[in-house]
Amino acid sequence: MPVTYNDLYLDARKALKGVGVGQAQLEARELLCFASGKDRTQLIHDLPLYASDGVEKRFRGLLDRRIAGEPVAYLIGEWEFYGLTLDICRDVLIPRPDTETLVERGILFVRDLLEGTRVMDLCAGSGCVGLAIADNCPNTSVVLGEWSEDALRVCRQNIRRCDLSGQVQAAQVDALEPPPRMLRDFDLILCNPPYIPTLDIGRLDVSVRDYEPHLALDGGEDGLKFYRSVAKKWKCALKSGGKLIFEVGFDQAPAVEYIMAEQGFQDIQTTMDPGLHWRVVEGSAE
């Protein structure tokens, strides 16, 4: 029996709500857009029309995979973050709204600085943080620093996709080691590192535990390994008065504040995300 695009959308929304997906409406729309090859405006216009058998089969296959736990971003191969549409695959974490607080703190710091302000996005993953800074702050030169070669490939794809090749470059760096000499004199280092305690990874939601890269999740025994390393070893990469800004787990802010103070950072402050979690900790180098 023929079904309309609206029938498929409503079925998917109901099914996703039934398995506890919080953004069922958004995810149903994104899956249907991808399966049909339509953008959002076209889909809204075509909702009363009948979908072809091929579109319906493709859509229901995607929906089954989503219900089994596979994230929408990996199913469709892209996701939006801070106004940018980015390539996303299982080699990188999916950008989350929480991380927009990290971006906003970075923008506030660099937007009024001089042309040529240098920014490092350390543990860059998809490059979402550094690309959002570059897109909003044309006075900046941004380096996406990432250890994983697979993630670096995604960074480079996203630099091209966002048309920011003149402003952003990618470099292979290890956040657990001191920075190479050519990566110094930054005005700002932003870092959203792996911060899940190792033993907690097995207790994460299936969509994270079974699909997102553990290399980008595992923060060591207490989840703080990268904060200790970056605060200690990468401080030398900041200019005097430069700033280090971390994203942290929902209960990690006090520990990260202490780590930064121990390494001599000044004017340490913490910012809440929209969910009222203390999400961002920052401090200035001497």
Salt bridges, closest charged atoms under 4 A:
ASP11 OD2 - ARG60 NH2 3.61
GLU27 OE1 - ARG66 NE 2.54
GLU30 OE2 - ARG29 NH2 2.83
GLU30 OE2 - ARG40 NH2 2.88
ASP46 OD2 - LYS38 NZ 2.74
ASP46 OD1 - HIS45 ND1 2.94
GLU56 OE2 - ARG60 NE 3.03
GLU70 OE2 - ARG65 NH2 2.94
GLU78 OE1 - ARG161 NH2 2.70
GLU80 OE2 - ARG40 NH2 3.07
ASP87 OD1 - ARG161 NH1 2.49
ASP91 OD2 - ARG153 NH2 2.65
ASP98 OD2 - ARG279 NH2 3.53
ASP187 OD2 - LYS239 NZ 3.36
ASP200 OD1 - ARG203 NH2 2.35
ASP210 OD1 - ARG209 NE 2.88
GLU212 OE2 - ARG96 NH2 2.36
ASP222 OD2 - ARG228 NH2 2.47
ASP273 OD2 - ARG279 NE 2.88
GLU282 OE2 - ARG105 NE 2.77
GLU282 OE1 - LYS243 NZ 3.03
GLU286 OE1 - LYS235 NZ 3.82
